[in-house]
Amino acid sequence: MADNAFYSKAETASVSRACSRRNPRIRAGDWLLYGLLHATDSTSSSGSRGMNRGSPFTKDGVPIASTAQEGLIRLRKDA
């Protein structure tokens, strides 16, 4: 990404994140899918900050957790 003009001028950070398990029987080594259509969404994006939610699923389509993350992205002042 360093050769991409936008990313070379941007500062990014994860401000906060959370993960809540729904199914305690799922092992961490099991195959998981994150990002099916409507599995993730961005609830807010303004003022250089964004909030998104998601759900990882087993290969059988069973949701196993809920995730949330708030991020920050802005142009560097020296860019």
DRENFIKOL-422323 format. One record per residue (C-alpha): x, y, z; residue in one letter. Coordinates in steps of 0.25 Angstrom, whole numbers, plus 5000, padded with zeros to 4 digits. Example, Ala and Ser with C-alpha at 12.3 -4.5 7.8 and 13.67 -1.06 7.14 Angstrom:
! DRENFIKOL-422323
504949825031a
505549965029s
***
This chain:
! DRENFIKOL-422323
500050005000m
501250095002a
501250124987d
499850164987n
499750324986a
498550334996f
499150235007y
500550305006s
499850435011k
498850375021a
498850345036e
497950235040t
497650175054a
496750075061s
496050155072v
495250045078s
494849905075r
493949795081a
493649645079c
492549575086s
492449425084r
491049365081r
491349215080n
492449165090p
492549025083r
493249085071i
494749065072r
495749175068a
496349085057g
495049055050d
494849115036w
494049255037l
493549345027l
493449495030y
492749595020g
491549525013l
490649625007l
489949695018h
490849635028a
491649765030t
491149905031d
491650045033s
490750115043t
491450245043s
492450315035s
492750465037s
493850565043g
494950465039s
494350355047r
493550235044g
492850125051m
492549985046n
491949855050r
492049715045g
491849565048s
492749445045p
492049315040f
492349175040t
492449105027k
491049055029d
490549205030g
490349205046v
490749345052p
491749325063i
492049465068a
491749605067s
492849705064t
492949865064a
494149955061q
494250105061e
495350165052g
496050295049l
496650335035i
497150475032r
498250535023l
499550565029r
499850705032k
501250695025d
500650625012a
***
